[in-house]
């Protein structure tokens, strides 16, 4: 694995985007993995390692997350800037086509990119997000996004993450600790915080949460698509997920029983359907 950086041009000038790259086999295809709202590319460490047998795997930290630079104006933490950054990253990767795995926000970005004419996405996997984003789940996210809690140890952060994730009891403790380590940053006082700029919440909280209708985007997607859903997700309703199999790209749907938003894709049970869809 290599840690790399790219200078991207945005509304306030250039900012540095970090990404981790697993080189994969010679002349192998490329898989781009894009994380959720408050997370970073380290979320994909386990699945990236597993799929690097077949792919060059690239996992960026979107602006204001992980090792990427914080933006000077919080209004620029928006989908237009993110899509522009990802287009610049794809240009850096020097590929005409790639596959895309996106969790939550990363899935929405994949949908938006795939819906454009001439999009470079060959196969699309979206994790617990879809053509209608439920108000109830957005209200839950709004209740914690932007908070900046402090923890005495990575273990304490892992405990908090596990308590907030429905289905953590199905995940080995070592895996939760690995995810927590990737989601953390070491503070000057020796404690640990979450590895994101709390100001990413500013735009998210600018208006009251409501259902977000993206059927117009979904219906323009033509590439083969896999939808993953946590069986008790409050972001992607089961009836919406089922309808997504009959419209637009007529996606394949895989549900994980007893799991909330969003499946961590860090155990073999969750990695296998992605591998089967992408590699066959």
Buried (B, 14 or more C-beta within 10 A) or exposed (E): EEEBEBEBEBBEEEBBBBBBBBEBEEEBBBBBBBBBBBBBBBBBBBBBEBBBEBBBBBBBBBBBBBBBBBBEEBEBBBEEBBBBBBBBBBEBBEBEEBBBBBBBBBBBBBBBBBBBEEBBBBBBBBBBBBBBBBBEBBEBBBEEBBEEEEBEEBBBBBBEBBEEBBBBEBBEEEBBBBBBBBBBEEEEEEBBBBBBBBBBBBBBEEEEBEEBEBBEBBEBBBBBBBBBBBBBBBBBBEEBBEBBBEEBBEBBBBBBEEBBBBBBBBBEEBBEBBBEBBBE
